[in-house]
Amino acid sequence: MARRGKSSKRRPVRSRAGANSRSNALKNKTLRKGNHGRKTAEELLDPAVQAQLKLFDEAVRYFQQQKLHKAQQVYEKVLTGPSKELADRAGVHLRICQQRIARPPVANLRSADDHYHHGVAMMNLGHWDEAREHLEKAKKLAPKCDYIHYALAALDCLIGETDSAMAHLKAAIELRPENRYHARNDEDFASLQEDPRFTELLYPEREFSA
């Protein structure tokens, strides 16, 4: 009983700390939820919890500014703090950050370059169907753009569409011969290294030397 009375005397200290910031007040309210009032009052006086609160504030600011990568890094630090309530809230926001980073919003994709850049981004994330959809749209808008054919060749190679990969790579090289040299050192075409058609396309000089 004496310990409970001591805890209640400390409540004004917690209130003054919460008054410094609206977001801190909201988080202090969250920490008081449930039937663990005595425990959370003591937690709020813990310097480690106060540091965790400051990190949470920082992460919220980044999140509101749409600086998702920075917010994600700080939320991850909040997870390691002593307060489970704050860690749980940080975990929810962290998952939102991760989802938004992995699937950036598609906005006003109009030009061939817009669709090309989005298609390449989706390809890098392993979203093959969406990547193809946007690269095909880019090709339709700019059928003679070499780097669009090159990206489609890389995508086809990554998913095992060898014939289509060769056709797109050939088109990319015909439109811009320098693509031949880029493809020689491109890891995306690693699976074609033993294909004689690939060798013939990328190393035509070997025919003459033979």
Secondary structure, DSSP 8 states (H G I E B T S, - for coil): -HHHHHHHHTHHHHHHHHHT-HHHHHHHHHHT-SS-HHHHHHHHTSHHHHHHHHHHHHHHHHHHTT-HHHHHHHHHHHTTSS-HHHHHHHHHHHHHHHHHHHS-------SHHHHHHHHHHHHHTT-HHHHHHHHHHHHHH-TT-HHHHHHHHHHHHHTT-HHHHHHHHHHHHHH-TTHHHHHHT-GGGGGGTT-HHHHHHH-THHHHH-
